Amino acid sequence: VLNNKSNINFTFGTTLSSQKFNSEIFQILDNTSKFELNNAQTDVVNDIEYNFSDAYIGFHYRLKAGIFTITPGFSAHSYTTKNQQFASETKNNSFRLLPDFNTRIQLKKSENINFNYRMQTSFTDVNELAEGSVLNNYNALYQGNRNLEESLAHNINLSYFSFNMFNYTNIHAFLNYSKQIDQIRSQSEFLTIPNPTPGEPDIQTTNRISSPYNSNFADESLSANGFFERTFGKIKASVGARLSYSKFNQIVNNQNSANEAFTQS
């Protein structure tokens, strides 16, 4: 605590995680014997160990000046990921400096505006790193990617709150924006069957193989909602609205597809 208007906050620590995953595809026959697929032809066995560590230190400074309370800061992270499978090891070391910023404007005792920005990273888990085939459905295989990297996100939040206890007027408004970079997405490849008729195209099937990847295209989402309520004598009236927009990318049969959605109520 520096004085009655400002203070400094330090944080430090570590996150350690260890995960194991094993699976295989086989069939129990009527005579109770076990029929195994030929692993030399296709990798259908998983035996993976995944270790993750995050050593971090954070610094934040808070200053109160009139109606403003300002809190800038950052956290520094040293990440290490390691996965072992198929008699080999993949290890990655990375460093990230993640800033964040918060401002609170206290207009009145029961009326305020709050702005918040935060940069964050996200890592996957062992299920998306295991490269051996997993049978998710009777016609759908899933294969992981051991070289997946972390994704980065920018998050912005703006909110307004007001309450008047004399006429019971209640107002809420929120605006949220998020942009995700190198987001982990799933790409699908639909399998085809050779057409027995010469010169005719192959037959498209619903059988598919899916696998995760780091998208080169940024995904975005924006949402806004507001609420107004007031009491007139014995009558309470309220009105609200919500808008949302999202955009994400995916790959189907090696073709990138941008998906956009807009909803309102």
HUMOWO-V667690 format. One record per pair of residues at least 4 apart in sequence whose ideal C-beta (glycine too) atoms are under 6 Angstrom apart, sorted by the first residue. I is the first residue (numbers start at 1). J is the second residue. D is the distance in whole Angstrom. If there is no record, write none. Layout:
I:J:D / I:J:D
This chain:
1:7:5 / 2:6:5 / 2:7:6 / 5:64:5 / 6:63:5 / 7:62:5 / 8:61:5 / 9:60:4 / 11:58:4 / 12:57:4 / 14:55:5 / 15:54:4 / 16:53:5 / 17:52:4 / 18:51:5 / 19:50:5 / 19:126:4 / 20:49:5 / 21:46:6 / 21:48:5 / 21:126:4 / 21:130:5 / 22:46:6 / 22:47:5 / 23:46:5 / 23:134:6 / 24:45:5 / 25:37:6 / 25:44:4 / 25:135:5 / 26:34:6 / 26:36:5 / 27:35:5 / 29:33:5 / 29:35:6 / 37:44:5 / 39:44:6 / 39:45:6 / 43:132:5 / 44:133:5 / 45:132:5 / 46:130:4 / 46:132:4 / 48:83:6 / 48:85:4 / 48:130:5 / 49:84:5 / 50:83:5 / 50:126:4 / 50:129:6 / 51:82:5 / 52:81:5 / 53:80:5 / 54:77:6 / 54:79:5 / 55:78:5 / 56:75:5 / 56:77:5 / 57:76:5 / 58:75:4 / 59:73:6 / 60:71:6 / 60:73:3 / 62:71:5 / 63:70:5 / 64:69:5 / 67:105:6 / 67:106:5 / 68:105:6 / 69:104:4 / 70:103:5 / 71:102:4 / 72:101:5 / 73:100:6 / 74:97:6 / 74:99:5 / 75:98:5 / 76:97:5 / 77:96:5 / 78:95:5 / 79:94:5 / 80:93:5 / 81:92:5 / 82:91:4 / 83:90:5 / 83:129:5 / 83:146:6 / 84:89:5 / 90:146:5 / 96:121:6 / 98:119:5 / 99:119:6 / 100:118:4 / 101:117:5 / 102:116:5 / 103:115:5 / 104:114:5 / 105:113:4 / 106:112:5 / 107:111:4 / 110:163:4 / 111:162:4 / 112:161:6 / 113:160:5 / 114:159:5 / 115:158:5 / 116:157:5 / 117:156:5 / 118:155:5 / 119:154:6 / 120:153:5 / 121:150:5 / 121:152:6 / 122:151:5 / 123:150:5 / 124:128:4 / 124:148:5 / 124:184:6 / 128:144:5 / 128:212:5 / 129:144:5 / 129:146:5 / 130:144:4 / 131:143:6 / 131:144:5 / 131:146:6 / 133:141:5 / 133:143:6 / 134:142:5 / 136:140:5 / 136:142:5 / 139:206:6 / 139:207:5 / 140:208:6 / 141:209:5 / 142:210:5 / 143:211:5 / 145:211:6 / 145:212:5 / 149:214:5 / 151:180:6 / 151:182:5 / 151:183:5 / 151:184:6 / 152:181:5 / 153:180:5 / 154:179:5 / 155:178:5 / 156:177:4 / 157:176:5 / 158:175:4 / 159:174:5 / 160:173:4 / 161:172:6 / 162:171:4 / 163:170:5 / 164:169:4 / 168:231:4 / 169:230:5 / 170:229:4 / 171:228:5 / 172:227:4 / 173:226:4 / 174:225:5 / 175:224:5 / 176:223:5 / 177:222:5 / 178:221:5 / 179:218:6 / 179:220:5 / 180:219:5 / 181:218:5 / 182:214:5 / 183:215:5 / 183:219:5 / 184:212:5 / 185:215:5 / 185:250:5 / 186:210:5 / 186:212:5 / 187:213:6 / 187:251:4 / 188:208:5 / 188:210:5 / 188:252:5 / 189:209:5 / 189:253:6 / 190:208:5 / 190:253:6 / 191:205:5 / 191:207:4 / 192:202:4 / 192:204:6 / 193:203:4 / 193:205:6 / 194:202:6 / 195:200:4 / 195:202:5 / 195:203:6 / 215:249:5 / 217:249:4 / 219:248:4 / 220:247:5 / 221:246:4 / 222:245:5 / 223:244:4 / 224:243:5 / 225:242:4 / 226:241:5 / 227:240:4 / 228:239:5 / 229:238:4 / 230:237:6 / 231:236:5 / 242:265:5 / 243:264:5 / 244:263:5 / 245:262:5 / 246:261:5 / 247:260:5 / 248:259:6 / 249:258:5 / 250:257:6 / 251:256:5 / 252:257:6
